[in-house]
């Protein structure tokens, strides 16, 4: 996710430090992932473009009734 941010940072519509991945943001993301929670970072680029970067946990530790998206992908590929 940090690499995805680096790839688009020159196109951001703001210079706000709030949006920049920091050690605290990395630590929070790692903590959430370790609990099985999905994480999403989103950014406004110049114009009307928006970028969403996400990590999806399987199994999901937040909502145990959610199926893994990879299970649905496997069904469509067979």
KAGIKA-V898656 format. One record per residue. N is the residue number from 1. RES is the residue in one letter. D_LAST is the distance of its C-alpha to the last C-alpha in Angstrom with 2 decimals. Layout:
# KAGIKA-V898656
n: {N/N}
res: {RES/RES}
d_last: {D_LAST/D_LAST}
This chain:
# KAGIKA-V898656
n: {1/2/3/4/5/6/7/8/9/10/11/12/13/14/15/16/17/18/19/20/21/22/23/24/25/26/27/28/29/30/31/32/33/34/35/36/37/38/39/40/41/42/43/44/45/46/47/48/49/50/51/52/53/54/55/56/57/58/59/60/61/62/63/64/65/66/67/68/69/70/71/72/73/74/75/76/77/78}
res: {X/X/X/X/X/X/X/X/X/X/X/X/X/X/X/X/X/X/X/X/X/X/X/X/X/X/X/X/X/X/X/X/X/X/X/X/X/X/X/X/X/X/X/X/X/X/X/X/X/X/X/X/X/X/X/X/X/X/X/X/X/X/X/X/X/X/X/X/X/X/X/X/X/X/X/X/X/X}
d_last: {29.75/33.24/32.17/30.55/33.87/35.87/33.95/34.96/38.26/40.37/38.91/39.67/41.90/43.96/45.63/45.57/45.16/43.30/40.08/40.37/38.41/41.16/41.36/41.60/38.46/36.59/37.99/36.96/33.37/33.20/34.80/32.35/29.32/30.94/31.12/27.44/28.30/26.48/28.81/29.17/31.80/32.54/35.06/36.93/37.33/40.04/39.79/37.18/34.35/32.90/30.58/28.56/27.51/25.71/24.55/22.31/22.80/20.34/21.65/23.93/27.50/28.95/26.97/25.39/23.62/21.34/17.73/16.52/14.88/12.57/11.20/10.44/8.96/6.46/5.64/5.65/3.81/0.00}
